[in-house]
Amino acid sequence: YKKYPEYQHSSEEVSLPQFKRIFFVEYFHRLTGNALGFVFGLPLAYFMARGYFTRTMKLRMVGLLAFGGLQGLIGWWMVKSGLNAKPDYQSRPRVSTYRLLVHNLSAVTIYSVLFYHALILLKKPGKALNAAQFANISKAKRTAILLMHLVAFNLASGVTVAGIDAGKVFNTWPLMNGAVVPQRVWMPDLGWRNLFENYATVQFNHRNLAYITYV
């Protein structure tokens, strides 16, 4: 561990017991991810062999299994970025906030497809709806889909806050260090990278996305 930039560029001294805490959290995370592949893959093989799946279900489930494997590769791709020297926008050595965001969003996508498929299997035939009832359900569906996207954006914006330790820069509420819109919320030289690398911007976005979702 001491041979890599994550330690070399840090001002903190790490003892062996402290390193063990870091190691076992990551080790348990990887172990759980590997186990999920078997927990999902073995029953999948059994149900497919017994002919319980339609063609659409087969494609969707095999696709999810492959996506789960890809998520493992994305995780390593993310971790690998932490082995390099830290970029300028990060206060301390850690993984790339961009790769962390991809890892998070792919997990949200996998969970969402699993949940969607579960709802399809649980759906029961209901009585016919009149035009007014159908319109109300369609409106509720559109609202629910909008809310789910807002929640996903909240998660993504939270990842950008965590990725650069922006939460430690503005730790007052409801104002951000005494201002509704903090100074340096937009730095022209960064351009679109403000959304991912500017401490003020990422926390401002995260807070306001939460307010919008609540409303």
mmCIF file of the C-alpha atoms, coordinates in Angstrom:
data_MODEL
# 
_entry.id   MODEL 
# 
loop_
_atom_site.group_PDB 
_atom_site.id 
_atom_site.type_symbol 
_atom_site.label_atom_id 
_atom_site.label_alt_id 
_atom_site.label_comp_id 
_atom_site.label_asym_id 
_atom_site.label_entity_id 
_atom_site.label_seq_id 
_atom_site.pdbx_PDB_ins_code 
_atom_site.Cartn_x 
_atom_site.Cartn_y 
_atom_site.Cartn_z 
_atom_site.occupancy 
_atom_site.B_iso_or_equiv 
_atom_site.pdbx_formal_charge 
_atom_site.auth_seq_id 
_atom_site.auth_comp_id 
_atom_site.auth_asym_id 
_atom_site.auth_atom_id 
_atom_site.pdbx_PDB_model_num 
ATOM 1   C CA . TYR A 1 1   ? 0.000   0.000   0.000   1.00 0.00 ? 1   TYR A CA 1 
ATOM 2   C CA . LYS A 1 2   ? 2.836   2.386   0.856   1.00 0.00 ? 2   LYS A CA 1 
ATOM 3   C CA . LYS A 1 3   ? 4.291   1.928   -2.628  1.00 0.00 ? 3   LYS A CA 1 
ATOM 4   C CA . TYR A 1 4   ? 1.309   3.602   -4.317  1.00 0.00 ? 4   TYR A CA 1 
ATOM 5   C CA . PRO A 1 5   ? 0.372   7.300   -4.693  1.00 0.00 ? 5   PRO A CA 1 
ATOM 6   C CA . GLU A 1 6   ? -2.746  6.953   -2.511  1.00 0.00 ? 6   GLU A CA 1 
ATOM 7   C CA . TYR A 1 7   ? -0.388  6.681   0.463   1.00 0.00 ? 7   TYR A CA 1 
ATOM 8   C CA . GLN A 1 8   ? 2.584   8.621   -0.869  1.00 0.00 ? 8   GLN A CA 1 
ATOM 9   C CA . HIS A 1 9   ? 0.560   11.780  -1.624  1.00 0.00 ? 9   HIS A CA 1 
ATOM 10  C CA . SER A 1 10  ? -1.295  11.713  1.667   1.00 0.00 ? 10  SER A CA 1 
ATOM 11  C CA . SER A 1 11  ? -0.224  13.725  4.692   1.00 0.00 ? 11  SER A CA 1 
ATOM 12  C CA . GLU A 1 12  ? -1.737  11.126  7.012   1.00 0.00 ? 12  GLU A CA 1 
ATOM 13  C CA . GLU A 1 13  ? 0.297   8.293   8.488   1.00 0.00 ? 13  GLU A CA 1 
ATOM 14  C CA . VAL A 1 14  ? -1.488  4.939   8.223   1.00 0.00 ? 14  VAL A CA 1 
ATOM 15  C CA . SER A 1 15  ? -0.878  2.220   10.806  1.00 0.00 ? 15  SER A CA 1 
ATOM 16  C CA . LEU A 1 16  ? -1.386  -1.480  10.110  1.00 0.00 ? 16  LEU A CA 1 
ATOM 17  C CA . PRO A 1 17  ? -4.701  -1.637  12.076  1.00 0.00 ? 17  PRO A CA 1 
ATOM 18  C CA . GLN A 1 18  ? -5.976  1.377   10.106  1.00 0.00 ? 18  GLN A CA 1 
ATOM 19  C CA . PHE A 1 19  ? -4.969  -0.246  6.832   1.00 0.00 ? 19  PHE A CA 1 
ATOM 20  C CA . LYS A 1 20  ? -6.794  -3.444  7.828   1.00 0.00 ? 20  LYS A CA 1 
ATOM 21  C CA . ARG A 1 21  ? -10.033 -1.476  8.170   1.00 0.00 ? 21  ARG A CA 1 
ATOM 22  C CA . ILE A 1 22  ? -9.560  -0.080  4.655   1.00 0.00 ? 22  ILE A CA 1 
ATOM 23  C CA . PHE A 1 23  ? -8.658  -3.513  3.302   1.00 0.00 ? 23  PHE A CA 1 
ATOM 24  C CA . PHE A 1 24  ? -11.537 -5.484  4.804   1.00 0.00 ? 24  PHE A CA 1 
ATOM 25  C CA . VAL A 1 25  ? -14.220 -3.019  3.701   1.00 0.00 ? 25  VAL A CA 1 
ATOM 26  C CA . GLU A 1 26  ? -13.000 -3.327  0.114   1.00 0.00 ? 26  GLU A CA 1 
ATOM 27  C CA . TYR A 1 27  ? -12.429 -7.073  0.412   1.00 0.00 ? 27  TYR A CA 1 
ATOM 28  C CA . PHE A 1 28  ? -15.980 -7.652  1.710   1.00 0.00 ? 28  PHE A CA 1 
ATOM 29  C CA . HIS A 1 29  ? -17.373 -5.492  -1.107  1.00 0.00 ? 29  HIS A CA 1 
ATOM 30  C CA . ARG A 1 30  ? -15.556 -7.535  -3.761  1.00 0.00 ? 30  ARG A CA 1 
ATOM 31  C CA . LEU A 1 31  ? -16.480 -10.827 -2.086  1.00 0.00 ? 31  LEU A CA 1 
ATOM 32  C CA . THR A 1 32  ? -20.152 -9.824  -2.038  1.00 0.00 ? 32  THR A CA 1 
ATOM 33  C CA . GLY A 1 33  ? -20.001 -8.827  -5.696  1.00 0.00 ? 33  GLY A CA 1 
ATOM 34  C CA . ASN A 1 34  ? -18.462 -12.159 -6.692  1.00 0.00 ? 34  ASN A CA 1 
ATOM 35  C CA . ALA A 1 35  ? -21.022 -14.084 -4.611  1.00 0.00 ? 35  ALA A CA 1 
ATOM 36  C CA . LEU A 1 36  ? -23.879 -12.239 -6.303  1.00 0.00 ? 36  LEU A CA 1 
ATOM 37  C CA . GLY A 1 37  ? -22.726 -13.631 -9.635  1.00 0.00 ? 37  GLY A CA 1 
ATOM 38  C CA . PHE A 1 38  ? -23.275 -17.184 -8.348  1.00 0.00 ? 38  PHE A CA 1 
ATOM 39  C CA . VAL A 1 39  ? -26.482 -16.308 -6.457  1.00 0.00 ? 39  VAL A CA 1 
ATOM 40  C CA . PHE A 1 40  ? -27.914 -14.932 -9.690  1.00 0.00 ? 40  PHE A CA 1 
ATOM 41  C CA . GLY A 1 41  ? -26.242 -17.188 -12.251 1.00 0.00 ? 41  GLY A CA 1 
ATOM 42  C CA . LEU A 1 42  ? -26.900 -20.656 -10.777 1.00 0.00 ? 42  LEU A CA 1 
ATOM 43  C CA . PRO A 1 43  ? -30.693 -20.257 -10.373 1.00 0.00 ? 43  PRO A CA 1 
ATOM 44  C CA . LEU A 1 44  ? -30.751 -18.623 -13.808 1.00 0.00 ? 44  LEU A CA 1 
ATOM 45  C CA . ALA A 1 45  ? -29.142 -21.704 -15.363 1.00 0.00 ? 45  ALA A CA 1 
ATOM 46  C CA . TYR A 1 46  ? -31.598 -23.994 -13.522 1.00 0.00 ? 46  TYR A CA 1 
ATOM 47  C CA . PHE A 1 47  ? -34.738 -22.084 -14.561 1.00 0.00 ? 47  PHE A CA 1 
ATOM 48  C CA . MET A 1 48  ? -33.547 -21.814 -18.151 1.00 0.00 ? 48  MET A CA 1 
ATOM 49  C CA . ALA A 1 49  ? -32.809 -25.562 -18.272 1.00 0.00 ? 49  ALA A CA 1 
ATOM 50  C CA . ARG A 1 50  ? -36.297 -26.304 -16.949 1.00 0.00 ? 50  ARG A CA 1 
ATOM 51  C CA . GLY A 1 51  ? -37.877 -24.084 -19.581 1.00 0.00 ? 51  GLY A CA 1 
ATOM 52  C CA . TYR A 1 52  ? -39.443 -21.581 -17.173 1.00 0.00 ? 52  TYR A CA 1 
ATOM 53  C CA . PHE A 1 53  ? -38.328 -18.522 -19.111 1.00 0.00 ? 53  PHE A CA 1 
ATOM 54  C CA . THR A 1 54  ? -39.780 -16.993 -22.242 1.00 0.00 ? 54  THR A CA 1 
ATOM 55  C CA . ARG A 1 55  ? -37.337 -15.901 -24.930 1.00 0.00 ? 55  ARG A CA 1 
ATOM 56  C CA . THR A 1 56  ? -37.611 -12.266 -23.800 1.00 0.00 ? 56  THR A CA 1 
ATOM 57  C CA . MET A 1 57  ? -36.907 -13.238 -20.193 1.00 0.00 ? 57  MET A CA 1 
ATOM 58  C CA . LYS A 1 58  ? -33.886 -15.288 -21.254 1.00 0.00 ? 58  LYS A CA 1 
ATOM 59  C CA . LEU A 1 59  ? -32.391 -12.375 -23.154 1.00 0.00 ? 59  LEU A CA 1 
ATOM 60  C CA . ARG A 1 60  ? -33.073 -9.952  -20.326 1.00 0.00 ? 60  ARG A CA 1 
ATOM 61  C CA . MET A 1 61  ? -31.684 -12.207 -17.588 1.00 0.00 ? 61  MET A CA 1 
ATOM 62  C CA . VAL A 1 62  ? -28.566 -13.213 -19.519 1.00 0.00 ? 62  VAL A CA 1 
ATOM 63  C CA . GLY A 1 63  ? -28.035 -9.548  -20.332 1.00 0.00 ? 63  GLY A CA 1 
ATOM 64  C CA . LEU A 1 64  ? -28.285 -8.676  -16.637 1.00 0.00 ? 64  LEU A CA 1 
ATOM 65  C CA . LEU A 1 65  ? -25.784 -11.402 -15.748 1.00 0.00 ? 65  LEU A CA 1 
ATOM 66  C CA . ALA A 1 66  ? -23.375 -10.019 -18.351 1.00 0.00 ? 66  ALA A CA 1 
ATOM 67  C CA . PHE A 1 67  ? -23.969 -6.486  -17.086 1.00 0.00 ? 67  PHE A CA 1 
ATOM 68  C CA . GLY A 1 68  ? -23.154 -7.689  -13.566 1.00 0.00 ? 68  GLY A CA 1 
ATOM 69  C CA . GLY A 1 69  ? -19.839 -9.060  -14.826 1.00 0.00 ? 69  GLY A CA 1 
ATOM 70  C CA . LEU A 1 70  ? -19.183 -5.777  -16.601 1.00 0.00 ? 70  LEU A CA 1 
ATOM 71  C CA . GLN A 1 71  ? -19.876 -3.976  -13.340 1.00 0.00 ? 71  GLN A CA 1 
ATOM 72  C CA . GLY A 1 72  ? -17.007 -5.922  -11.776 1.00 0.00 ? 72  GLY A CA 1 
ATOM 73  C CA . LEU A 1 73  ? -14.686 -4.763  -14.558 1.00 0.00 ? 73  LEU A CA 1 
ATOM 74  C CA . ILE A 1 74  ? -15.929 -1.192  -14.158 1.00 0.00 ? 74  ILE A CA 1 
ATOM 75  C CA . GLY A 1 75  ? -15.170 -1.493  -10.440 1.00 0.00 ? 75  GLY A CA 1 
ATOM 76  C CA . TRP A 1 76  ? -11.581 -2.513  -11.156 1.00 0.00 ? 76  TRP A CA 1 
ATOM 77  C CA . TRP A 1 77  ? -11.274 0.248   -13.773 1.00 0.00 ? 77  TRP A CA 1 
ATOM 78  C CA . MET A 1 78  ? -12.410 2.663   -11.078 1.00 0.00 ? 78  MET A CA 1 
ATOM 79  C CA . VAL A 1 79  ? -10.078 1.283   -8.385  1.00 0.00 ? 79  VAL A CA 1 
ATOM 80  C CA . LYS A 1 80  ? -7.146  1.360   -10.797 1.00 0.00 ? 80  LYS A CA 1 
ATOM 81  C CA . SER A 1 81  ? -7.474  5.136   -11.068 1.00 0.00 ? 81  SER A CA 1 
ATOM 82  C CA . GLY A 1 82  ? -6.694  5.348   -7.343  1.00 0.00 ? 82  GLY A CA 1 
ATOM 83  C CA . LEU A 1 83  ? -3.289  3.808   -7.953  1.00 0.00 ? 83  LEU A CA 1 
ATOM 84  C CA . ASN A 1 84  ? -2.165  6.868   -9.898  1.00 0.00 ? 84  ASN A CA 1 
ATOM 85  C CA . ALA A 1 85  ? -1.168  10.293  -8.632  1.00 0.00 ? 85  ALA A CA 1 
ATOM 86  C CA . LYS A 1 86  ? -4.159  12.385  -7.577  1.00 0.00 ? 86  LYS A CA 1 
ATOM 87  C CA . PRO A 1 87  ? -5.660  14.905  -10.034 1.00 0.00 ? 87  PRO A CA 1 
ATOM 88  C CA . ASP A 1 88  ? -5.626  18.589  -9.116  1.00 0.00 ? 88  ASP A CA 1 
ATOM 89  C CA . TYR A 1 89  ? -9.343  18.770  -8.291  1.00 0.00 ? 89  TYR A CA 1 
ATOM 90  C CA . GLN A 1 90  ? -9.180  16.211  -5.468  1.00 0.00 ? 90  GLN A CA 1 
ATOM 91  C CA . SER A 1 91  ? -8.192  17.223  -1.960  1.00 0.00 ? 91  SER A CA 1 
ATOM 92  C CA . ARG A 1 92  ? -6.648  13.843  -1.228  1.00 0.00 ? 92  ARG A CA 1 
ATOM 93  C CA . PRO A 1 93  ? -5.663  10.733  -3.193  1.00 0.00 ? 93  PRO A CA 1 
ATOM 94  C CA . ARG A 1 94  ? -8.652  8.619   -4.218  1.00 0.00 ? 94  ARG A CA 1 
ATOM 95  C CA . VAL A 1 95  ? -10.345 7.132   -7.268  1.00 0.00 ? 95  VAL A CA 1 
ATOM 96  C CA . SER A 1 96  ? -11.465 9.230   -10.235 1.00 0.00 ? 96  SER A CA 1 
ATOM 97  C CA . THR A 1 97  ? -14.808 10.910  -9.582  1.00 0.00 ? 97  THR A CA 1 
ATOM 98  C CA . TYR A 1 98  ? -15.771 10.216  -13.212 1.00 0.00 ? 98  TYR A CA 1 
ATOM 99  C CA . ARG A 1 99  ? -15.130 6.479   -12.888 1.00 0.00 ? 99  ARG A CA 1 
ATOM 100 C CA . LEU A 1 100 ? -16.875 6.445   -9.516  1.00 0.00 ? 100 LEU A CA 1 
ATOM 101 C CA . LEU A 1 101 ? -19.903 8.014   -11.207 1.00 0.00 ? 101 LEU A CA 1 
ATOM 102 C CA . VAL A 1 102 ? -19.937 5.357   -13.955 1.00 0.00 ? 102 VAL A CA 1 
ATOM 103 C CA . HIS A 1 103 ? -19.677 2.581   -11.333 1.00 0.00 ? 103 HIS A CA 1 
ATOM 104 C CA . ASN A 1 104 ? -22.587 4.037   -9.373  1.00 0.00 ? 104 ASN A CA 1 
ATOM 105 C CA . LEU A 1 105 ? -24.849 4.641   -12.371 1.00 0.00 ? 105 LEU A CA 1 
ATOM 106 C CA . SER A 1 106 ? -24.281 1.132   -13.725 1.00 0.00 ? 106 SER A CA 1 
ATOM 107 C CA . ALA A 1 107 ? -25.316 -0.269  -10.321 1.00 0.00 ? 107 ALA A CA 1 
ATOM 108 C CA . VAL A 1 108 ? -28.470 1.880   -10.359 1.00 0.00 ? 108 VAL A CA 1 
ATOM 109 C CA . THR A 1 109 ? -29.231 0.648   -13.890 1.00 0.00 ? 109 THR A CA 1 
ATOM 110 C CA . ILE A 1 110 ? -28.859 -3.018  -12.897 1.00 0.00 ? 110 ILE A CA 1 
ATOM 111 C CA . TYR A 1 111 ? -31.090 -2.569  -9.856  1.00 0.00 ? 111 TYR A CA 1 
ATOM 112 C CA . SER A 1 112 ? -33.698 -0.660  -11.871 1.00 0.00 ? 112 SER A CA 1 
ATOM 113 C CA . VAL A 1 113 ? -33.949 -3.349  -14.565 1.00 0.00 ? 113 VAL A CA 1 
ATOM 114 C CA . LEU A 1 114 ? -34.220 -6.071  -11.905 1.00 0.00 ? 114 LEU A CA 1 
ATOM 115 C CA . PHE A 1 115 ? -36.988 -4.182  -10.139 1.00 0.00 ? 115 PHE A CA 1 
ATOM 116 C CA . TYR A 1 116 ? -38.804 -3.497  -13.427 1.00 0.00 ? 116 TYR A CA 1 
ATOM 117 C CA . HIS A 1 117 ? -38.655 -7.187  -14.343 1.00 0.00 ? 117 HIS A CA 1 
ATOM 118 C CA . ALA A 1 118 ? -39.968 -8.173  -10.899 1.00 0.00 ? 118 ALA A CA 1 
ATOM 119 C CA . LEU A 1 119 ? -42.951 -5.866  -11.367 1.00 0.00 ? 119 LEU A CA 1 
ATOM 120 C CA . ILE A 1 120 ? -43.705 -7.458  -14.737 1.00 0.00 ? 120 ILE A CA 1 
ATOM 121 C CA . LEU A 1 121 ? -43.767 -10.917 -13.133 1.00 0.00 ? 121 LEU A CA 1 
ATOM 122 C CA . LEU A 1 122 ? -46.004 -9.736  -10.274 1.00 0.00 ? 122 LEU A CA 1 
ATOM 123 C CA . LYS A 1 123 ? -48.483 -7.932  -12.526 1.00 0.00 ? 123 LYS A CA 1 
ATOM 124 C CA . LYS A 1 124 ? -51.942 -9.490  -12.526 1.00 0.00 ? 124 LYS A CA 1 
ATOM 125 C CA . PRO A 1 125 ? -54.679 -8.938  -15.105 1.00 0.00 ? 125 PRO A CA 1 
ATOM 126 C CA . GLY A 1 126 ? -57.146 -6.302  -13.938 1.00 0.00 ? 126 GLY A CA 1 
ATOM 127 C CA . LYS A 1 127 ? -60.554 -5.070  -14.964 1.00 0.00 ? 127 LYS A CA 1 
ATOM 128 C CA . ALA A 1 128 ? -60.948 -2.793  -17.969 1.00 0.00 ? 128 ALA A CA 1 
ATOM 129 C CA . LEU A 1 129 ? -60.481 0.923   -17.286 1.00 0.00 ? 129 LEU A CA 1 
ATOM 130 C CA . ASN A 1 130 ? -62.612 3.753   -18.556 1.00 0.00 ? 130 ASN A CA 1 
ATOM 131 C CA . ALA A 1 131 ? -61.016 6.760   -20.257 1.00 0.00 ? 131 ALA A CA 1 
ATOM 132 C CA . ALA A 1 132 ? -60.840 8.902   -17.098 1.00 0.00 ? 132 ALA A CA 1 
ATOM 133 C CA . GLN A 1 133 ? -59.243 6.140   -15.028 1.00 0.00 ? 133 GLN A CA 1 
ATOM 134 C CA . PHE A 1 134 ? -56.713 5.419   -17.772 1.00 0.00 ? 134 PHE A CA 1 
ATOM 135 C CA . ALA A 1 135 ? -55.815 9.114   -17.994 1.00 0.00 ? 135 ALA A CA 1 
ATOM 136 C CA . ASN A 1 136 ? -55.273 9.295   -14.222 1.00 0.00 ? 136 ASN A CA 1 
ATOM 137 C CA . ILE A 1 137 ? -53.043 6.205   -14.231 1.00 0.00 ? 137 ILE A CA 1 
ATOM 138 C CA . SER A 1 138 ? -51.042 7.525   -17.189 1.00 0.00 ? 138 SER A CA 1 
ATOM 139 C CA . LYS A 1 139 ? -50.509 10.838  -15.377 1.00 0.00 ? 139 LYS A CA 1 
ATOM 140 C CA . ALA A 1 140 ? -49.396 9.042   -12.205 1.00 0.00 ? 140 ALA A CA 1 
ATOM 141 C CA . LYS A 1 141 ? -47.033 6.888   -14.254 1.00 0.00 ? 141 LYS A CA 1 
ATOM 142 C CA . ARG A 1 142 ? -45.407 9.930   -15.862 1.00 0.00 ? 142 ARG A CA 1 
ATOM 143 C CA . THR A 1 143 ? -44.993 11.560  -12.445 1.00 0.00 ? 143 THR A CA 1 
ATOM 144 C CA . ALA A 1 144 ? -43.491 8.384   -10.970 1.00 0.00 ? 144 ALA A CA 1 
ATOM 145 C CA . ILE A 1 145 ? -41.012 8.052   -13.848 1.00 0.00 ? 145 ILE A CA 1 
ATOM 146 C CA . LEU A 1 146 ? -40.007 11.708  -13.399 1.00 0.00 ? 146 LEU A CA 1 
ATOM 147 C CA . LEU A 1 147 ? -39.458 11.146  -9.660  1.00 0.00 ? 147 LEU A CA 1 
ATOM 148 C CA . MET A 1 148 ? -37.337 8.047   -10.282 1.00 0.00 ? 148 MET A CA 1 
ATOM 149 C CA . HIS A 1 149 ? -35.122 10.002  -12.677 1.00 0.00 ? 149 HIS A CA 1 
ATOM 150 C CA . LEU A 1 150 ? -34.772 12.792  -10.119 1.00 0.00 ? 150 LEU A CA 1 
ATOM 151 C CA . VAL A 1 151 ? -33.739 10.268  -7.462  1.00 0.00 ? 151 VAL A CA 1 
ATOM 152 C CA . ALA A 1 152 ? -31.146 8.844   -9.873  1.00 0.00 ? 152 ALA A CA 1 
ATOM 153 C CA . PHE A 1 153 ? -29.799 12.361  -10.534 1.00 0.00 ? 153 PHE A CA 1 
ATOM 154 C CA . ASN A 1 154 ? -29.621 12.921  -6.769  1.00 0.00 ? 154 ASN A CA 1 
ATOM 155 C CA . LEU A 1 155 ? -27.558 9.767   -6.377  1.00 0.00 ? 155 LEU A CA 1 
ATOM 156 C CA . ALA A 1 156 ? -25.265 10.807  -9.201  1.00 0.00 ? 156 ALA A CA 1 
ATOM 157 C CA . SER A 1 157 ? -24.794 14.305  -7.786  1.00 0.00 ? 157 SER A CA 1 
ATOM 158 C CA . GLY A 1 158 ? -24.042 12.770  -4.380  1.00 0.00 ? 158 GLY A CA 1 
ATOM 159 C CA . VAL A 1 159 ? -21.292 10.716  -5.989  1.00 0.00 ? 159 VAL A CA 1 
ATOM 160 C CA . THR A 1 160 ? -19.670 13.871  -7.365  1.00 0.00 ? 160 THR A CA 1 
ATOM 161 C CA . VAL A 1 161 ? -19.790 15.450  -3.891  1.00 0.00 ? 161 VAL A CA 1 
ATOM 162 C CA . ALA A 1 162 ? -18.189 12.395  -2.306  1.00 0.00 ? 162 ALA A CA 1 
ATOM 163 C CA . GLY A 1 163 ? -15.704 11.987  -5.137  1.00 0.00 ? 163 GLY A CA 1 
ATOM 164 C CA . ILE A 1 164 ? -13.975 15.302  -4.427  1.00 0.00 ? 164 ILE A CA 1 
ATOM 165 C CA . ASP A 1 165 ? -14.793 15.719  -0.686  1.00 0.00 ? 165 ASP A CA 1 
ATOM 166 C CA . ALA A 1 166 ? -16.994 18.743  -1.450  1.00 0.00 ? 166 ALA A CA 1 
ATOM 167 C CA . GLY A 1 167 ? -19.086 18.056  1.647   1.00 0.00 ? 167 GLY A CA 1 
ATOM 168 C CA . LYS A 1 168 ? -16.170 19.151  3.815   1.00 0.00 ? 168 LYS A CA 1 
ATOM 169 C CA . VAL A 1 169 ? -15.918 22.524  2.095   1.00 0.00 ? 169 VAL A CA 1 
ATOM 170 C CA . PHE A 1 170 ? -19.530 23.651  2.622   1.00 0.00 ? 170 PHE A CA 1 
ATOM 171 C CA . ASN A 1 171 ? -20.839 22.082  5.821   1.00 0.00 ? 171 ASN A CA 1 
ATOM 172 C CA . THR A 1 172 ? -23.501 24.627  6.861   1.00 0.00 ? 172 THR A CA 1 
ATOM 173 C CA . TRP A 1 173 ? -27.225 24.540  6.057   1.00 0.00 ? 173 TRP A CA 1 
ATOM 174 C CA . PRO A 1 174 ? -29.461 25.964  4.660   1.00 0.00 ? 174 PRO A CA 1 
ATOM 175 C CA . LEU A 1 175 ? -26.877 28.484  3.434   1.00 0.00 ? 175 LEU A CA 1 
ATOM 176 C CA . MET A 1 176 ? -23.555 27.467  1.920   1.00 0.00 ? 176 MET A CA 1 
ATOM 177 C CA . ASN A 1 177 ? -21.040 29.317  4.091   1.00 0.00 ? 177 ASN A CA 1 
ATOM 178 C CA . GLY A 1 178 ? -23.490 32.194  4.478   1.00 0.00 ? 178 GLY A CA 1 
ATOM 179 C CA . ALA A 1 179 ? -24.682 32.392  0.855   1.00 0.00 ? 179 ALA A CA 1 
ATOM 180 C CA . VAL A 1 180 ? -27.544 30.892  -1.157  1.00 0.00 ? 180 VAL A CA 1 
ATOM 181 C CA . VAL A 1 181 ? -25.293 30.751  -4.216  1.00 0.00 ? 181 VAL A CA 1 
ATOM 182 C CA . PRO A 1 182 ? -21.673 30.451  -3.078  1.00 0.00 ? 182 PRO A CA 1 
ATOM 183 C CA . GLN A 1 183 ? -18.784 32.293  -4.651  1.00 0.00 ? 183 GLN A CA 1 
ATOM 184 C CA . ARG A 1 184 ? -16.878 30.584  -7.440  1.00 0.00 ? 184 ARG A CA 1 
ATOM 185 C CA . VAL A 1 185 ? -19.902 28.412  -8.256  1.00 0.00 ? 185 VAL A CA 1 
ATOM 186 C CA . TRP A 1 186 ? -18.887 28.705  -11.915 1.00 0.00 ? 186 TRP A CA 1 
ATOM 187 C CA . MET A 1 187 ? -15.261 28.962  -12.996 1.00 0.00 ? 187 MET A CA 1 
ATOM 188 C CA . PRO A 1 188 ? -15.003 29.785  -16.732 1.00 0.00 ? 188 PRO A CA 1 
ATOM 189 C CA . ASP A 1 189 ? -11.675 28.019  -17.177 1.00 0.00 ? 189 ASP A CA 1 
ATOM 190 C CA . LEU A 1 190 ? -13.264 24.702  -16.111 1.00 0.00 ? 190 LEU A CA 1 
ATOM 191 C CA . GLY A 1 191 ? -16.303 24.919  -18.409 1.00 0.00 ? 191 GLY A CA 1 
ATOM 192 C CA . TRP A 1 192 ? -18.446 21.750  -18.211 1.00 0.00 ? 192 TRP A CA 1 
ATOM 193 C CA . ARG A 1 193 ? -15.965 20.262  -15.747 1.00 0.00 ? 193 ARG A CA 1 
ATOM 194 C CA . ASN A 1 194 ? -17.461 22.557  -13.099 1.00 0.00 ? 194 ASN A CA 1 
ATOM 195 C CA . LEU A 1 195 ? -20.222 19.936  -12.808 1.00 0.00 ? 195 LEU A CA 1 
ATOM 196 C CA . PHE A 1 196 ? -17.704 17.363  -11.584 1.00 0.00 ? 196 PHE A CA 1 
ATOM 197 C CA . GLU A 1 197 ? -14.601 19.166  -10.303 1.00 0.00 ? 197 GLU A CA 1 
ATOM 198 C CA . ASN A 1 198 ? -15.798 22.429  -8.723  1.00 0.00 ? 198 ASN A CA 1 
ATOM 199 C CA . TYR A 1 199 ? -16.453 22.037  -4.972  1.00 0.00 ? 199 TYR A CA 1 
ATOM 200 C CA . ALA A 1 200 ? -19.089 24.786  -4.946  1.00 0.00 ? 200 ALA A CA 1 
ATOM 201 C CA . THR A 1 201 ? -20.920 23.604  -8.054  1.00 0.00 ? 201 THR A CA 1 
ATOM 202 C CA . VAL A 1 202 ? -21.232 19.920  -7.157  1.00 0.00 ? 202 VAL A CA 1 
ATOM 203 C CA . GLN A 1 203 ? -22.635 20.604  -3.682  1.00 0.00 ? 203 GLN A CA 1 
ATOM 204 C CA . PHE A 1 204 ? -24.914 23.394  -4.959  1.00 0.00 ? 204 PHE A CA 1 
ATOM 205 C CA . ASN A 1 205 ? -26.320 20.956  -7.543  1.00 0.00 ? 205 ASN A CA 1 
ATOM 206 C CA . HIS A 1 206 ? -26.728 18.170  -4.978  1.00 0.00 ? 206 HIS A CA 1 
ATOM 207 C CA . ARG A 1 207 ? -28.618 20.368  -2.521  1.00 0.00 ? 207 ARG A CA 1 
ATOM 208 C CA . ASN A 1 208 ? -30.928 21.877  -5.106  1.00 0.00 ? 208 ASN A CA 1 
ATOM 209 C CA . LEU A 1 209 ? -31.689 18.564  -6.784  1.00 0.00 ? 209 LEU A CA 1 
ATOM 210 C CA . ALA A 1 210 ? -32.828 17.350  -3.353  1.00 0.00 ? 210 ALA A CA 1 
ATOM 211 C CA . TYR A 1 211 ? -35.106 20.375  -2.939  1.00 0.00 ? 211 TYR A CA 1 
ATOM 212 C CA . ILE A 1 212 ? -36.597 19.879  -6.414  1.00 0.00 ? 212 ILE A CA 1 
ATOM 213 C CA . THR A 1 213 ? -37.227 16.185  -5.751  1.00 0.00 ? 213 THR A CA 1 
ATOM 214 C CA . TYR A 1 214 ? -38.897 16.968  -2.418  1.00 0.00 ? 214 TYR A CA 1 
ATOM 215 C CA . VAL A 1 215 ? -41.202 19.559  -4.018  1.00 0.00 ? 215 VAL A CA 1 
# 
